[in-house]
Every structure is written in C-alpha cells, then in structure tokens.
C-alpha cells in the first residue's frame, strides 16, 4: 500500500504506483542513507565521493587513477578534481609509475590513513544507529539483494 504524501498546500497526493517499484524504494532509502552519510562525514571535511575515493586508496595502495575511476564509476576528468582535493589536504600522494610515465599510483599518507579510519568508524557507528531496526540477517539479505541487482539479476 502506498503512503499518502502531504503537500504544503494541504493537497494530498498518493505515491502508490511508484511504491510498487523496487527502484523507487531504493531511491528513497538511498536519499536517507546519503543525507545521513553526508552529515556524518562533514566534520571530517569529506563528502561521499571523496570518502569513497580515500577508502579505496587506503585499501588499495598503489592503485592507478584509471583503476579508481573504473571502480567508482567516475569519469576520469571528475576524478582528477576529487584527487586534487585529497592531495591538497595531504591525505594522498600521486606518484609516477616508473614503468609507465603516463600513469600515477595513488597512495595514502599517514594523515590520510588516520582520517580514513576515523571517518570509517563514525560511518559504521552511524549506519548501525540508522539501521538498528534491521536484524543482522535482514541487513545481509538487503546487501545480497542489492548485489544481485547490481549484477543484473544473475547469481
């Protein structure tokens, strides 16, 4: 059953048709998760995309910019802006790859590792708070369903 959404003009509208679609529920849930994550990351001076890039670099030191762009599904020119921000803050370094003059290896600095650990702890605690109504099994089922959707429905 759809919920009735109250508009500011005292006109009620129904989103019942939209609520019959998984994508609509995913979008609404993502909006909540993203707003919450942004609020959690703000004290660290990070946004979802800069945090994601930093985590990937910390977890995969030496990865190349093209690998990071592919992993995060970010256009390369947009990634350069993100990496510039992280590098300016002293969180990562871009080091030339000796075997390929066009490529850069991405490495976290000690400051980057420390900030990443703090932000990840805060993110984990906040997500636990936000998802407290879901059991461990329900969380696992949601993640499994999202992974299946991401793979195009093929197990």
BAVO-85908 format. One record per residue: residue number from 1; residue in three letters; x, y, z of N, C-alpha, C in turn. Coordinates in Angstrom, 3 decimals. Layout:
// residues N
+-----+------+----------+----------+----------+----------+----------+----------+----------+----------+----------+
: seq : type :       nx :       ny :       nz :      cax :      cay :      caz :       cx :       cy :       cz :
+-----+------+----------+----------+----------+----------+----------+----------+----------+----------+----------+
: NUM :  ALA :        X :        Y :        Z :        X :        Y :        Z :        X :        Y :        Z :
...
+-----+------+----------+----------+----------+----------+----------+----------+----------+----------+----------+
This chain:
// residues 155
+-----+------+----------+----------+----------+----------+----------+----------+----------+----------+----------+
: seq : type :       nx :       ny :       nz :      cax :      cay :      caz :       cx :       cy :       cz :
+-----+------+----------+----------+----------+----------+----------+----------+----------+----------+----------+
:   1 :  UNK :    0.840 :   -1.182 :    0.000 :    0.000 :    0.000 :    0.000 :    0.875 :    1.232 :    0.000 :
:   2 :  UNK :    0.485 :    2.204 :   -0.765 :    1.245 :    3.440 :   -0.817 :    0.895 :    4.352 :    0.334 :
:   3 :  UNK :    1.853 :    5.180 :    0.647 :    1.620 :    6.177 :    1.677 :    1.037 :    7.413 :    1.029 :
:   4 :  UNK :    0.287 :    8.153 :    1.794 :   -0.214 :    9.426 :    1.300 :    0.799 :   10.477 :    1.713 :
:   5 :  UNK :    1.261 :   11.215 :    0.736 :    2.251 :   12.251 :    0.979 :    1.526 :   13.580 :    1.063 :
:   6 :  UNK :    1.689 :   14.292 :    2.157 :    1.029 :   15.590 :    2.342 :    1.902 :   16.684 :    1.737 :
:   7 :  UNK :    1.303 :   17.500 :    0.952 :    1.993 :   18.624 :    0.342 :    1.734 :   19.859 :    1.190 :
:   8 :  UNK :    2.544 :   20.865 :    1.049 :    2.407 :   22.068 :    1.866 :    1.129 :   22.836 :    1.566 :
:   9 :  UNK :    0.528 :   22.634 :    0.426 :   -0.692 :   23.349 :    0.056 :   -1.943 :   22.616 :    0.527 :
:  10 :  UNK :   -1.815 :   21.702 :    1.463 :   -2.921 :   20.929 :    2.005 :   -3.597 :   20.063 :    0.947 :
:  11 :  UNK :   -2.844 :   19.688 :   -0.093 :   -3.343 :   18.796 :   -1.124 :   -2.654 :   17.453 :   -0.903 :
:  12 :  UNK :   -3.443 :   16.404 :   -0.792 :   -2.860 :   15.082 :   -0.603 :   -2.616 :   14.430 :   -1.954 :
:  13 :  UNK :   -1.456 :   13.816 :   -2.085 :   -1.133 :   13.078 :   -3.292 :   -0.681 :   11.683 :   -2.870 :
:  14 :  UNK :   -0.877 :   10.737 :   -3.746 :   -0.501 :    9.361 :   -3.455 :    0.683 :    8.955 :   -4.324 :
:  15 :  UNK :    1.600 :    8.234 :   -3.719 :    2.709 :    7.674 :   -4.488 :    2.572 :    6.144 :   -4.584 :
:  16 :  UNK :    1.341 :    5.649 :   -4.510 :    1.080 :    4.201 :   -4.509 :    1.648 :    3.506 :   -5.736 :
:  17 :  UNK :    1.484 :    4.095 :   -6.906 :    2.009 :    3.463 :   -8.113 :    3.531 :    3.369 :   -8.043 :
:  18 :  UNK :    4.171 :    4.451 :   -7.650 :    5.630 :    4.444 :   -7.555 :    6.122 :    3.438 :   -6.524 :
:  19 :  UNK :    5.392 :    3.277 :   -5.441 :    5.796 :    2.351 :   -4.379 :    5.666 :    0.892 :   -4.794 :
:  20 :  UNK :    5.121 :    0.642 :   -5.973 :    5.079 :   -0.730 :   -6.476 :    6.394 :   -1.099 :   -7.184 :
:  21 :  UNK :    7.318 :   -0.130 :   -7.282 :    8.592 :   -0.359 :   -7.959 :    9.743 :   -0.388 :   -6.972 :
:  22 :  UNK :   10.580 :   -1.388 :   -7.104 :   11.772 :   -1.520 :   -6.259 :   12.658 :   -0.283 :   -6.369 :
:  23 :  UNK :   12.841 :    0.216 :   -7.588 :   13.717 :    1.364 :   -7.792 :   13.293 :    2.582 :   -6.992 :
:  24 :  UNK :   12.008 :    2.792 :   -6.841 :   11.510 :    3.926 :   -6.070 :   11.896 :    3.776 :   -4.597 :
:  25 :  UNK :   11.749 :    2.569 :   -4.073 :   12.133 :    2.324 :   -2.679 :   13.640 :    2.484 :   -2.489 :
:  26 :  UNK :   14.409 :    1.988 :   -3.455 :   15.865 :    2.120 :   -3.387 :   16.254 :    3.592 :   -3.412 :
:  27 :  UNK :   15.631 :    4.371 :   -4.289 :   15.930 :    5.795 :   -4.380 :   15.625 :    6.514 :   -3.071 :
:  28 :  UNK :   14.467 :    6.230 :   -2.492 :   14.081 :    6.889 :   -1.240 :   15.009 :    6.482 :   -0.100 :
:  29 :  UNK :   15.348 :    5.183 :   -0.034 :   16.269 :    4.716 :    1.004 :   17.651 :    5.328 :    0.794 :
:  30 :  UNK :   18.095 :    5.406 :   -0.466 :   19.400 :    5.991 :   -0.766 :   19.439 :    7.456 :   -0.365 :
:  31 :  UNK :   18.350 :    8.169 :   -0.549 :   18.304 :    9.577 :   -0.152 :   18.531 :    9.718 :    1.350 :
:  32 :  UNK :   17.915 :    8.836 :    2.127 :   18.087 :    8.866 :    3.584 :   19.525 :    8.504 :    3.948 :
:  33 :  UNK :   20.032 :    7.414 :    3.367 :   21.398 :    6.974 :    3.666 :   22.430 :    8.020 :    3.256 :
:  34 :  UNK :   22.236 :    8.627 :    2.094 :   23.195 :    9.611 :    1.602 :   23.197 :   10.867 :    2.465 :
:  35 :  UNK :   22.021 :   11.361 :    2.832 :   21.944 :   12.551 :    3.691 :   22.600 :   12.265 :    5.033 :
:  36 :  UNK :   22.350 :   11.091 :    5.568 :   22.931 :   10.714 :    6.854 :   24.455 :   10.600 :    6.744 :
:  37 :  UNK :   24.932 :    9.966 :    5.667 :   26.371 :    9.821 :    5.467 :   27.033 :   11.181 :    5.305 :
:  38 :  UNK :   26.415 :   12.062 :    4.522 :   26.989 :   13.396 :    4.345 :   27.103 :   14.145 :    5.672 :
:  39 :  UNK :   26.094 :   14.016 :    6.526 :   26.139 :   14.661 :    7.843 :   27.246 :   14.043 :    8.707 :
:  40 :  UNK :   27.420 :   12.741 :    8.607 :   28.459 :   12.044 :    9.374 :   29.851 :   12.449 :    8.903 :
:  41 :  UNK :   30.028 :   12.605 :    7.597 :   31.349 :   12.902 :    7.035 :   31.724 :   14.380 :    7.101 :
:  42 :  UNK :   30.751 :   15.250 :    7.256 :   31.012 :   16.694 :    7.239 :   32.082 :   17.121 :    8.244 :
:  43 :  UNK :   32.050 :   16.635 :    9.496 :   33.105 :   17.056 :   10.442 :   34.514 :   16.646 :   10.008 :
:  44 :  UNK :   34.610 :   15.675 :    9.115 :   35.910 :   15.223 :    8.622 :   36.321 :   15.957 :    7.347 :
:  45 :  UNK :   35.452 :   16.853 :    6.878 :   35.738 :   17.582 :    5.651 :   35.646 :   16.703 :    4.416 :
:  46 :  UNK :   34.830 :   15.659 :    4.501 :   34.679 :   14.725 :    3.384 :   33.233 :   14.697 :    2.916 :
:  47 :  UNK :   33.069 :   14.313 :    1.657 :   31.753 :   14.033 :    1.088 :   31.753 :   12.563 :    0.696 :
:  48 :  UNK :   30.608 :   12.058 :    0.315 :   30.517 :   10.639 :   -0.020 :   31.555 :   10.249 :   -1.077 :
:  49 :  UNK :   31.717 :   11.058 :   -2.108 :   32.626 :   10.707 :   -3.198 :   34.093 :   10.822 :   -2.768 :
:  50 :  UNK :   34.448 :   11.840 :   -1.978 :   35.838 :   11.952 :   -1.533 :   36.165 :   10.863 :   -0.517 :
:  51 :  UNK :   35.197 :   10.540 :    0.342 :   35.381 :    9.453 :    1.305 :   35.567 :    8.128 :    0.563 :
:  52 :  UNK :   34.719 :    7.865 :   -0.422 :   34.815 :    6.623 :   -1.185 :   36.180 :    6.496 :   -1.851 :
:  53 :  UNK :   36.647 :    7.582 :   -2.447 :   37.960 :    7.557 :   -3.095 :   39.063 :    7.315 :   -2.066 :
:  54 :  UNK :   38.989 :    7.980 :   -0.926 :   40.004 :    7.808 :    0.107 :   40.019 :    6.364 :    0.623 :
:  55 :  UNK :   38.860 :    5.798 :    0.875 :   38.796 :    4.409 :    1.352 :   39.425 :    3.464 :    0.326 :
:  56 :  UNK :   39.087 :    3.650 :   -0.947 :   39.641 :    2.781 :   -1.980 :   41.170 :    2.892 :   -2.038 :
:  57 :  UNK :   41.688 :    4.101 :   -1.889 :   43.143 :    4.305 :   -1.939 :   43.808 :    3.698 :   -0.706 :
:  58 :  UNK :   43.199 :    3.871 :    0.465 :   43.748 :    3.270 :    1.681 :   43.730 :    1.745 :    1.577 :
:  59 :  UNK :   42.643 :    1.194 :    1.055 :   42.508 :   -0.259 :    0.941 :   43.333 :   -0.849 :   -0.202 :
:  60 :  UNK :   43.726 :   -0.016 :   -1.178 :   44.447 :   -0.497 :   -2.367 :   45.619 :    0.425 :   -2.693 :
:  61 :  UNK :   46.574 :    0.562 :   -1.787 :   47.686 :    1.480 :   -2.057 :   48.413 :    1.100 :   -3.342 :
:  62 :  UNK :   48.749 :    2.125 :   -4.107 :   49.461 :    1.905 :   -5.362 :   48.546 :    1.739 :   -6.561 :
:  63 :  UNK :   47.216 :    1.735 :   -6.320 :   46.309 :    1.600 :   -7.465 :   46.471 :    2.802 :   -8.385 :
:  64 :  UNK :   46.163 :    2.614 :   -9.633 :   46.276 :    3.696 :  -10.612 :   44.973 :    4.478 :  -10.682 :
:  65 :  UNK :   45.089 :    5.697 :  -11.166 :   43.910 :    6.563 :  -11.282 :   42.832 :    5.923 :  -12.141 :
:  66 :  UNK :   43.231 :    5.270 :  -13.218 :   42.237 :    4.640 :  -14.092 :   41.509 :    3.514 :  -13.367 :
:  67 :  UNK :   42.215 :    2.778 :  -12.521 :   41.573 :    1.709 :  -11.739 :   40.551 :    2.294 :  -10.774 :
:  68 :  UNK :   40.905 :    3.397 :  -10.137 :   39.990 :    4.028 :   -9.196 :   38.764 :    4.571 :   -9.918 :
:  69 :  UNK :   38.964 :    5.200 :  -11.062 :   37.838 :    5.726 :  -11.839 :   36.887 :    4.598 :  -12.219 :
:  70 :  UNK :   37.441 :    3.491 :  -12.661 :   36.605 :    2.341 :  -13.031 :   35.878 :    1.768 :  -11.822 :
:  71 :  UNK :   36.586 :    1.613 :  -10.713 :   35.994 :    1.016 :   -9.508 :   34.845 :    1.856 :   -8.968 :
:  72 :  UNK :   34.982 :    3.170 :   -9.037 :   33.948 :    4.066 :   -8.501 :   32.972 :    4.548 :   -9.567 :
:  73 :  UNK :   33.175 :    4.108 :  -10.809 :   32.325 :    4.522 :  -11.925 :   32.255 :    6.045 :  -12.020 :
:  74 :  UNK :   33.439 :    6.663 :  -12.012 :   33.563 :    8.119 :  -12.097 :   34.329 :    8.444 :  -13.372 :
:  75 :  UNK :   33.853 :    9.441 :  -14.093 :   34.580 :    9.890 :  -15.285 :   35.956 :   10.401 :  -14.863 :
:  76 :  UNK :   36.956 :   10.104 :  -15.651 :   38.331 :   10.465 :  -15.288 :   38.524 :   11.966 :  -15.012 :
:  77 :  UNK :   37.960 :   12.866 :  -15.818 :   38.138 :   14.291 :  -15.502 :   37.549 :   14.668 :  -14.131 :
:  78 :  UNK :   36.425 :   14.054 :  -13.762 :   35.829 :   14.322 :  -12.452 :   36.693 :   13.751 :  -11.334 :
:  79 :  UNK :   37.333 :   12.619 :  -11.603 :   38.195 :   12.012 :  -10.603 :   39.396 :   12.903 :  -10.304 :
:  80 :  UNK :   39.920 :   13.571 :  -11.308 :   41.078 :   14.448 :  -11.111 :   40.751 :   15.525 :  -10.073 :
:  81 :  UNK :   39.559 :   16.085 :  -10.140 :   39.140 :   17.110 :   -9.182 :   39.109 :   16.527 :   -7.765 :
:  82 :  UNK :   38.571 :   15.336 :   -7.622 :   38.486 :   14.659 :   -6.319 :   39.890 :   14.389 :   -5.782 :
:  83 :  UNK :   40.765 :   13.877 :   -6.638 :   42.128 :   13.580 :   -6.213 :   42.888 :   14.842 :   -5.862 :
:  84 :  UNK :   42.647 :   15.920 :   -6.602 :   43.270 :   17.206 :   -6.263 :   42.894 :   17.625 :   -4.852 :
:  85 :  UNK :   41.622 :   17.482 :   -4.498 :   41.151 :   17.851 :   -3.158 :   41.833 :   17.010 :   -2.084 :
:  86 :  UNK :   41.907 :   15.713 :   -2.306 :   42.536 :   14.831 :   -1.322 :   44.038 :   15.102 :   -1.202 :
:  87 :  UNK :   44.677 :   15.375 :   -2.325 :   46.114 :   15.650 :   -2.310 :   46.411 :   16.988 :   -1.641 :
:  88 :  UNK :   45.602 :   18.017 :   -1.929 :   45.796 :   19.330 :   -1.311 :   45.691 :   19.265 :    0.207 :
:  89 :  UNK :   44.882 :   18.354 :    0.707 :   44.728 :   18.186 :    2.160 :   45.802 :   17.288 :    2.756 :
:  90 :  UNK :   46.677 :   16.772 :    1.927 :   47.748 :   15.911 :    2.420 :   47.286 :   14.509 :    2.785 :
:  91 :  UNK :   46.173 :   14.055 :    2.181 :   45.618 :   12.746 :    2.518 :   46.120 :   11.642 :    1.599 :
:  92 :  UNK :   46.529 :   12.021 :    0.384 :   47.051 :   11.049 :   -0.584 :   48.229 :   11.661 :   -1.324 :
:  93 :  UNK :   48.976 :   10.798 :   -1.991 :   50.004 :   11.262 :   -2.924 :   49.784 :   10.564 :   -4.251 :
:  94 :  UNK :   50.146 :   11.270 :   -5.326 :   50.110 :   10.686 :   -6.672 :   51.559 :   10.540 :   -7.110 :
:  95 :  UNK :   51.964 :    9.307 :   -7.276 :   53.356 :    9.024 :   -7.599 :   53.444 :    8.440 :   -8.997 :
:  96 :  UNK :   54.393 :    8.957 :   -9.780 :   54.583 :    8.428 :  -11.138 :   54.933 :    6.945 :  -11.056 :
:  97 :  UNK :   54.377 :    6.193 :  -11.981 :   54.687 :    4.768 :  -12.088 :   55.927 :    4.654 :  -12.970 :
:  98 :  UNK :   57.013 :    4.097 :  -12.425 :   58.270 :    4.058 :  -13.192 :   58.156 :    3.348 :  -14.537 :
:  99 :  UNK :   57.307 :    2.354 :  -14.631 :   57.191 :    1.575 :  -15.869 :   56.216 :    2.183 :  -16.875 :
: 100 :  UNK :   55.486 :    3.235 :  -16.454 :   54.509 :    3.871 :  -17.349 :   54.448 :    5.358 :  -16.992 :
: 101 :  UNK :   55.126 :    6.173 :  -17.790 :   55.236 :    7.603 :  -17.482 :   53.895 :    8.323 :  -17.468 :
: 102 :  UNK :   52.873 :    7.759 :  -18.107 :   51.567 :    8.414 :  -18.148 :   50.710 :    8.086 :  -16.936 :
: 103 :  UNK :   51.097 :    7.068 :  -16.181 :   50.255 :    6.584 :  -15.080 :   50.746 :    7.094 :  -13.730 :
: 104 :  UNK :   49.794 :    7.253 :  -12.819 :   50.102 :    7.646 :  -11.451 :   49.567 :    6.597 :  -10.492 :
: 105 :  UNK :   50.400 :    6.239 :   -9.529 :   49.968 :    5.348 :   -8.452 :   49.447 :    6.220 :   -7.320 :
: 106 :  UNK :   48.336 :    5.822 :   -6.743 :   47.718 :    6.577 :   -5.661 :   48.060 :    5.902 :   -4.335 :
: 107 :  UNK :   48.563 :    6.696 :   -3.409 :   48.949 :    6.163 :   -2.109 :   48.427 :    7.060 :   -0.998 :
: 108 :  UNK :   47.964 :    6.442 :    0.089 :   47.521 :    7.252 :    1.227 :   48.720 :    7.732 :    2.024 :
: 109 :  UNK :   48.583 :    8.891 :    2.627 :   49.589 :    9.357 :    3.568 :   49.189 :    8.843 :    4.952 :
: 110 :  UNK :   50.059 :    9.014 :    5.912 :   49.698 :    8.629 :    7.292 :   48.478 :    9.421 :    7.751 :
: 111 :  UNK :   48.450 :   10.700 :    7.421 :   47.297 :   11.540 :    7.769 :   46.030 :   11.021 :    7.080 :
: 112 :  UNK :   46.160 :   10.580 :    5.838 :   45.023 :   10.036 :    5.104 :   44.522 :    8.744 :    5.719 :
: 113 :  UNK :   45.447 :    7.882 :    6.118 :   45.045 :    6.625 :    6.774 :   44.306 :    6.910 :    8.083 :
: 114 :  UNK :   44.833 :    7.840 :    8.855 :   44.224 :    8.163 :   10.152 :   42.828 :    8.752 :    9.973 :
: 115 :  UNK :   42.697 :    9.706 :    9.043 :   41.380 :   10.313 :    8.804 :   40.391 :    9.287 :    8.270 :
: 116 :  UNK :   40.864 :    8.422 :    7.389 :   40.008 :    7.382 :    6.830 :   39.503 :    6.457 :    7.942 :
: 117 :  UNK :   40.362 :    6.071 :    8.850 :   39.969 :    5.190 :    9.954 :   38.934 :    5.875 :   10.842 :
: 118 :  UNK :   39.146 :    7.132 :   11.165 :   38.188 :    7.873 :   11.999 :   36.838 :    8.008 :   11.303 :
: 119 :  UNK :   36.864 :    8.384 :   10.031 :   35.615 :    8.567 :    9.275 :   34.892 :    7.232 :    9.104 :
: 120 :  UNK :   35.634 :    6.162 :    8.900 :   35.020 :    4.842 :    8.744 :   34.367 :    4.388 :   10.050 :
: 121 :  UNK :   35.043 :    4.620 :   11.166 :   34.444 :    4.286 :   12.467 :   33.153 :    5.075 :   12.683 :
: 122 :  UNK :   33.182 :    6.364 :   12.358 :   31.984 :    7.202 :   12.516 :   30.878 :    6.738 :   11.582 :
: 123 :  UNK :   31.235 :    6.399 :   10.357 :   30.257 :    5.919 :    9.385 :   29.627 :    4.613 :    9.864 :
: 124 :  UNK :   30.467 :    3.700 :   10.348 :   29.964 :    2.403 :   10.814 :   29.006 :    2.595 :   12.001 :
: 125 :  UNK :   29.390 :    3.433 :   12.955 :   28.541 :    3.676 :   14.131 :   27.227 :    4.334 :   13.728 :
: 126 :  UNK :   27.303 :    5.284 :   12.806 :   26.083 :    5.974 :   12.396 :   25.169 :    5.057 :   11.588 :
: 127 :  UNK :   25.753 :    4.233 :   10.729 :   24.932 :    3.300 :    9.965 :   24.282 :    2.272 :   10.900 :
: 128 :  UNK :   25.014 :    1.833 :   11.921 :   24.428 :    0.913 :   12.903 :   23.231 :    1.565 :   13.598 :
: 129 :  UNK :   23.353 :    2.850 :   13.911 :   22.247 :    3.578 :   14.542 :   21.072 :    3.676 :   13.583 :
: 130 :  UNK :   21.346 :    4.048 :   12.359 :   20.300 :    4.242 :   11.359 :   19.578 :    2.927 :   11.032 :
: 131 :  UNK :   20.314 :    1.830 :   11.029 :   19.749 :    0.539 :   10.648 :   19.434 :   -0.343 :   11.854 :
: 132 :  UNK :   19.332 :    0.246 :   13.020 :   19.107 :   -0.521 :   14.253 :   17.832 :   -1.359 :   14.195 :
: 133 :  UNK :   16.864 :   -0.949 :   13.398 :   15.608 :   -1.696 :   13.284 :   15.711 :   -2.955 :   12.451 :
: 134 :  UNK :   16.853 :   -3.161 :   11.808 :   17.055 :   -4.357 :   10.988 :   17.959 :   -5.337 :   11.728 :
: 135 :  UNK :   17.602 :   -6.602 :   11.689 :   18.453 :   -7.628 :   12.285 :   19.684 :   -7.825 :   11.398 :
: 136 :  UNK :   20.661 :   -8.534 :   11.941 :   21.871 :   -8.852 :   11.179 :   21.500 :   -9.621 :    9.908 :
: 137 :  UNK :   20.547 :  -10.539 :   10.033 :   20.108 :  -11.341 :    8.890 :   19.402 :  -10.477 :    7.839 :
: 138 :  UNK :   18.581 :   -9.533 :    8.297 :   17.889 :   -8.646 :    7.354 :   18.885 :   -7.761 :    6.617 :
: 139 :  UNK :   19.874 :   -7.253 :    7.329 :   20.910 :   -6.440 :    6.671 :   21.623 :   -7.261 :    5.610 :
: 140 :  UNK :   21.982 :   -8.486 :    5.954 :   22.673 :   -9.362 :    4.999 :   21.789 :   -9.636 :    3.785 :
: 141 :  UNK :   20.489 :   -9.817 :    4.013 :   19.564 :  -10.075 :    2.907 :   19.446 :   -8.857 :    1.987 :
: 142 :  UNK :   19.403 :   -7.674 :    2.565 :   19.337 :   -6.447 :    1.758 :   20.598 :   -6.306 :    0.917 :
: 143 :  UNK :   21.751 :   -6.518 :    1.535 :   23.020 :   -6.413 :    0.800 :   23.075 :   -7.458 :   -0.317 :
: 144 :  UNK :   22.638 :   -8.681 :   -0.030 :   22.630 :   -9.732 :   -1.051 :   21.709 :   -9.345 :   -2.202 :
: 145 :  UNK :   20.542 :   -8.785 :   -1.886 :   19.607 :   -8.358 :   -2.935 :   20.209 :   -7.234 :   -3.770 :
: 146 :  UNK :   20.844 :   -6.261 :   -3.123 :   21.458 :   -5.155 :   -3.863 :   22.589 :   -5.667 :   -4.759 :
: 147 :  UNK :   23.376 :   -6.611 :   -4.252 :   24.443 :   -7.198 :   -5.077 :   23.871 :   -7.915 :   -6.287 :
: 148 :  UNK :   22.777 :   -8.624 :   -6.098 :   22.140 :   -9.330 :   -7.206 :   21.616 :   -8.343 :   -8.256 :
: 149 :  UNK :   21.006 :   -7.262 :   -7.791 :   20.522 :   -6.222 :   -8.708 :   21.694 :   -5.605 :   -9.462 :
: 150 :  UNK :   22.786 :   -5.315 :   -8.752 :   23.968 :   -4.712 :   -9.372 :   24.537 :   -5.603 :  -10.475 :
: 151 :  UNK :   24.423 :   -6.912 :  -10.289 :   24.947 :   -7.877 :  -11.276 :   23.929 :   -8.139 :  -12.393 :
: 152 :  UNK :   22.865 :   -7.375 :  -12.416 :   21.878 :   -7.541 :  -13.480 :   20.942 :   -8.703 :  -13.273 :
: 153 :  UNK :   20.798 :   -9.141 :  -12.022 :   19.884 :  -10.221 :  -11.712 :   20.455 :  -11.613 :  -11.893 :
: 154 :  UNK :   21.721 :  -11.703 :  -12.238 :   22.342 :  -13.002 :  -12.444 :   23.137 :  -13.401 :  -11.211 :
: 155 :  UNK :   22.829 :  -14.561 :  -10.667 :   23.512 :  -15.034 :   -9.466 :   24.866 :  -15.627 :   -9.793 :
+-----+------+----------+----------+----------+----------+----------+----------+----------+----------+----------+
